[in-house]
Amino acid sequence: MKPIVGSIVALVTPMQEDGSVDYDGLRSLIDWHIAEGTDCIGVVGTTGESPTVSVEEHCEIIRVAVQHAKGRVPIMAGTGGNSTREAIELSRFAKEVGADCTLSVVPYYNKPSQDGIYAHFKAIAEAVDVPMVLYNVPGRTVADMLPETTLKLAQVPGVIGIKEATGNIERACQLIKHAPKGFSIYSGDDPTAVALMLLGGHGNVSVTANVAPRAMHELCKAALAGQVREATAIHLKLLGLHKNLFVESSPTPTKWALSRLGRCGATVRLPILPLSPAGQSAVEQALREAGLL
């Protein structure tokens, strides 16, 4: 596949007030992101509330996203799991409906060893012929895929990149320096994404892009072109969003922000709660600082 570069939105999953998935809202968000310049749309990741959607909903979100995008923008389908068999089945479905690639998170809760992490991803890659981006986010999974394991997996056919969400720039540099040609390094941490890209990374899988898609596209474009001053200026303008979209459990602040912008409802599923008044104030301020209100 053609390598994906730039701004990859970690898209929220819109929901109706009764908690059901809002598929019309999903289609509307996809159209908006395409119009705003988002380079790739990632669906049903952590920000897409993958832990609380059913398997049937998970698959339907991927199918609807691919169908509605109609090739206008690549779709990166979240297909990870702490069960290797389940991750394989989700990856097979994503391939069948035409997703451009998958995003597969390090298995969570069961705390596999580095050898276990390697065997997990290798098994998926060998079972399903679809480009796979690895996803390391130890703050969520507890298990941390070390750079050595990532570089070993980079040699496995079908493994095309990693979303490195530790925020550790030294680690990102090790991956950028030693990864084989054709293996993409994406940031999964908005506050440090500009640094990763300026050092040779390939893009940003972004939460902030949910509410500021045009600005994040321009930030990534500038950073990838080595335009330090322009990238820095955009980054500093978005700094409040980078912070306050995590002022409470994600994706609650992001969904509230999108609701404030009139883009989709703010509904989240338990055990995540609606945004508190204090959280609303913080997100409102960040939206104003970014020039979105």
C-alpha positions as CSV (number, residue, x, y, z in Angstrom):
1,M,0.0,0.0,0.0
2,K,1.0,3.6,-0.4
3,P,2.6,4.8,2.9
4,I,0.3,6.9,5.1
5,V,1.8,10.2,6.2
6,G,0.4,13.2,8.1
7,S,-2.6,13.6,10.3
8,I,-4.4,10.4,11.2
9,V,-7.4,11.1,13.4
10,A,-8.2,8.7,16.2
11,L,-11.9,9.2,15.6
12,V,-14.5,9.2,18.3
13,T,-17.6,6.9,17.8
14,P,-20.7,9.2,17.8
15,M,-23.5,7.9,19.9
16,Q,-27.2,8.8,20.3
17,E,-28.5,9.9,23.7
18,D,-29.7,6.3,24.4
19,G,-26.1,5.1,23.9
20,S,-26.6,3.5,20.5
21,V,-24.0,4.1,17.8
22,D,-24.9,7.1,15.7
23,Y,-23.9,5.9,12.2
24,D,-25.3,9.0,10.4
25,G,-23.1,11.0,12.8
26,L,-20.1,8.8,11.9
27,R,-20.7,9.5,8.2
28,S,-20.9,13.2,8.9
29,L,-17.6,13.2,10.8
30,I,-15.9,11.4,8.0
31,D,-17.1,13.9,5.4
32,W,-15.9,16.8,7.7
33,H,-12.5,15.3,8.1
34,I,-12.0,14.7,4.4
35,A,-13.1,18.3,3.7
36,E,-10.7,19.6,6.4
37,G,-7.7,17.7,5.0
38,T,-7.3,14.8,7.5
39,D,-4.9,12.4,5.8
40,C,-6.2,9.1,7.3
41,I,-9.2,8.2,9.5
42,G,-8.7,5.7,12.3
43,V,-11.8,4.1,13.6
44,V,-12.7,2.0,16.7
45,G,-9.4,2.6,18.6
46,T,-9.4,3.6,22.3
47,T,-10.7,7.0,21.5
48,G,-13.5,5.3,19.5
49,E,-14.5,3.5,22.7
50,S,-13.5,0.1,21.4
51,P,-13.6,-1.4,25.0
52,T,-17.3,-0.8,25.3
53,V,-18.7,-1.4,21.8
54,S,-19.9,-4.9,21.0
55,V,-18.1,-7.1,18.5
56,E,-21.1,-6.6,16.1
57,E,-20.9,-2.8,16.6
58,H,-17.1,-2.8,16.2
59,C,-17.4,-4.6,12.8
60,E,-20.3,-2.4,11.6
61,I,-18.3,0.8,12.5
62,I,-15.4,-0.4,10.3
63,R,-17.8,-1.4,7.5
64,V,-19.7,1.9,7.5
65,A,-16.4,3.9,7.6
66,V,-14.9,2.1,4.7
67,Q,-18.1,2.2,2.7
68,H,-18.7,5.9,3.3
69,A,-15.1,7.0,2.7
70,K,-15.2,5.4,-0.7
71,G,-11.5,5.6,-1.1
72,R,-11.4,9.3,-0.6
73,V,-9.1,8.8,2.4
74,P,-7.5,5.7,3.9
75,I,-9.3,3.9,6.7
76,M,-7.1,2.5,9.6
77,A,-9.3,0.0,11.4
78,G,-8.8,-0.7,15.1
79,T,-8.6,-4.5,15.3
80,G,-6.5,-5.1,18.5
81,G,-7.3,-7.2,21.5
82,N,-5.8,-9.1,24.3
83,S,-7.0,-12.3,22.7
84,T,-4.9,-13.2,19.7
85,R,-7.8,-15.1,18.1
86,E,-10.2,-12.2,18.5
87,A,-7.6,-9.8,17.0
88,I,-7.2,-12.2,14.0
89,E,-11.0,-12.3,13.4
90,L,-11.4,-8.5,13.6
91,S,-8.4,-8.1,11.2
92,R,-10.0,-10.6,8.8
93,F,-13.2,-8.7,8.9
94,A,-11.4,-5.4,8.3
95,K,-9.7,-6.9,5.3
96,E,-12.9,-8.3,3.9
97,V,-14.7,-4.9,3.9
98,G,-11.8,-3.1,2.4
99,A,-10.0,-1.3,5.2
100,D,-6.6,0.1,4.0
101,C,-4.8,-1.1,7.2
102,T,-5.3,-2.1,10.8
103,L,-4.2,-0.7,14.1
104,S,-3.4,-3.4,16.6
105,V,-2.8,-2.6,20.3
106,V,-0.4,-4.4,22.6
107,P,-2.5,-7.0,24.5
108,Y,-3.8,-5.4,27.7
109,Y,-4.4,-6.7,31.2
110,N,-2.8,-10.1,30.7
111,K,0.7,-8.6,30.7
112,P,2.4,-10.8,28.1
113,S,6.2,-11.0,28.0
114,Q,8.2,-9.4,25.1
115,D,8.3,-12.8,23.5
116,G,4.6,-13.1,24.0
117,I,4.0,-9.7,22.4
118,Y,6.1,-10.7,19.4
119,A,4.3,-14.0,19.0
120,H,0.9,-12.3,19.2
121,F,1.6,-9.8,16.4
122,K,3.5,-12.3,14.3
123,A,0.5,-14.7,14.5
124,I,-1.9,-11.9,13.3
125,A,0.4,-10.9,10.4
126,E,0.7,-14.5,9.3
127,A,-3.0,-15.2,9.5
128,V,-4.3,-12.1,7.7
129,D,-2.8,-10.5,4.6
130,V,-3.6,-6.9,5.5
131,P,-1.1,-4.1,6.4
132,M,-0.8,-3.8,10.2
133,V,0.3,-0.8,12.3
134,L,1.4,-1.8,15.9
135,Y,0.1,0.3,18.8
136,N,2.2,0.7,22.0
137,V,0.4,2.6,24.8
138,P,1.7,1.2,28.1
139,G,-0.3,3.8,30.1
140,R,-3.4,2.0,29.0
141,T,-2.3,-1.6,28.5
142,V,0.3,-2.0,31.3
143,A,2.4,-4.1,29.0
144,D,5.2,-2.0,27.3
145,M,6.5,-3.2,23.9
146,L,10.2,-2.4,24.0
147,P,12.0,-0.9,21.0
148,E,13.9,-4.1,20.4
149,T,10.6,-6.0,20.1
150,T,9.2,-3.4,17.7
151,L,12.3,-3.6,15.5
152,K,12.1,-7.3,15.5
153,L,8.4,-7.1,14.4
154,A,9.3,-4.6,11.7
155,Q,11.0,-7.5,9.9
156,V,7.7,-9.4,9.7
157,P,5.9,-9.1,6.4
158,G,2.7,-7.1,6.7
159,V,3.8,-5.1,9.7
160,I,4.2,-1.6,8.3
161,G,4.5,0.8,11.2
162,I,3.9,1.7,14.8
163,K,1.8,4.2,16.8
164,E,4.3,5.0,19.6
165,A,2.2,6.6,22.3
166,T,4.7,6.6,25.2
167,G,5.6,10.3,24.6
168,N,9.2,9.2,25.0
169,I,11.2,11.1,22.3
170,E,14.4,9.2,23.0
171,R,12.6,6.0,22.3
172,A,11.0,7.4,19.2
173,C,14.5,8.4,18.0
174,Q,15.8,4.8,18.5
175,L,12.9,3.5,16.3
176,I,13.4,6.2,13.6
177,K,17.2,5.5,13.5
178,H,17.0,1.7,13.4
179,A,13.7,0.9,11.6
180,P,14.0,-0.6,8.2
181,K,12.9,1.4,5.1
182,G,9.2,1.3,4.6
183,F,8.4,1.0,8.3
184,S,6.5,4.1,9.5
185,I,6.8,5.7,13.0
186,Y,3.7,7.5,14.1
187,S,3.3,9.5,17.2
188,G,0.3,8.6,19.4
189,D,0.9,11.5,21.8
190,D,-0.2,14.9,20.7
191,P,2.0,17.0,23.1
192,T,5.2,15.4,21.7
193,A,4.1,14.6,18.1
194,V,5.7,17.7,16.5
195,A,9.1,16.7,17.9
196,L,8.7,13.1,16.7
197,M,7.9,14.3,13.2
198,L,10.7,16.9,13.0
199,L,13.1,14.1,14.0
200,G,12.0,11.9,11.1
201,G,8.7,10.4,12.1
202,H,5.9,10.0,9.5
203,G,2.8,11.4,11.2
204,N,0.5,11.6,14.2
205,V,-2.4,9.5,15.2
206,S,-4.2,12.3,16.9
207,V,-7.0,12.9,19.5
208,T,-6.7,16.7,19.0
209,A,-7.4,16.2,15.3
210,N,-11.0,15.3,16.3
211,V,-11.8,18.9,17.0
212,A,-9.1,20.7,15.0
213,P,-8.6,18.6,11.9
214,R,-7.4,21.4,9.6
215,A,-4.9,22.7,12.1
216,M,-3.5,19.2,12.8
217,H,-3.2,18.5,9.1
218,E,-1.3,21.8,8.7
219,L,0.9,21.0,11.7
220,C,1.8,17.6,10.4
221,K,2.4,19.0,6.9
222,A,4.8,21.7,8.2
223,A,6.6,19.3,10.6
224,L,7.1,16.7,7.9
225,A,8.5,19.3,5.6
226,G,11.0,20.5,8.3
227,Q,9.2,23.9,8.7
228,V,10.1,24.3,12.3
229,R,8.7,27.8,13.0
230,E,5.3,27.1,11.3
231,A,4.9,23.7,13.0
232,T,5.9,25.2,16.4
233,A,3.4,28.0,16.1
234,I,0.5,25.7,15.3
235,H,1.6,23.3,18.1
236,L,1.6,26.1,20.7
237,K,-1.8,27.2,19.6
238,L,-3.2,23.7,20.1
239,L,-1.3,23.1,23.4
240,G,-4.4,23.7,25.5
241,L,-6.3,21.1,23.6
242,H,-3.5,18.6,23.8
243,K,-3.7,18.9,27.6
244,N,-7.4,19.4,28.3
245,L,-8.8,16.8,26.0
246,F,-7.4,14.5,28.7
247,V,-8.6,16.5,31.7
248,E,-11.0,13.6,32.4
249,S,-11.2,10.1,31.0
250,S,-10.9,10.1,27.2
251,P,-12.9,10.4,25.0
252,T,-15.3,12.4,27.3
253,P,-13.6,15.8,26.8
254,T,-13.3,15.2,23.1
255,K,-16.9,14.3,22.7
256,W,-18.0,17.3,24.7
257,A,-15.8,19.6,22.6
258,L,-17.3,18.1,19.4
259,S,-20.8,18.7,20.9
260,R,-19.9,22.3,21.7
261,L,-18.8,22.7,18.0
262,G,-22.0,21.1,16.8
263,R,-20.4,18.1,15.2
264,C,-21.8,15.2,17.2
265,G,-23.4,14.4,20.6
266,A,-21.4,14.2,23.8
267,T,-22.8,10.7,24.9
268,V,-20.3,8.2,26.2
269,R,-20.8,4.7,27.6
270,L,-20.2,3.6,31.1
271,P,-17.9,3.3,32.9
272,I,-16.9,6.6,31.3
273,L,-18.9,9.5,32.7
274,P,-20.1,12.8,31.1
275,L,-17.7,15.7,31.4
276,S,-18.0,17.6,34.7
277,P,-18.6,21.4,34.9
278,A,-14.9,21.9,35.8
279,G,-13.9,19.8,32.8
280,Q,-16.3,21.7,30.5
281,S,-14.7,25.0,31.6
282,A,-11.2,23.7,30.8
283,V,-12.1,22.4,27.4
284,E,-14.1,25.5,26.6
285,Q,-11.0,27.6,27.3
286,A,-8.8,25.3,25.2
287,L,-11.2,25.6,22.3
288,R,-11.1,29.4,22.5
289,E,-7.3,29.4,22.7
290,A,-7.2,27.3,19.6
291,G,-9.5,29.8,17.8
292,L,-12.2,27.2,17.3
293,L,-14.9,29.3,19.2
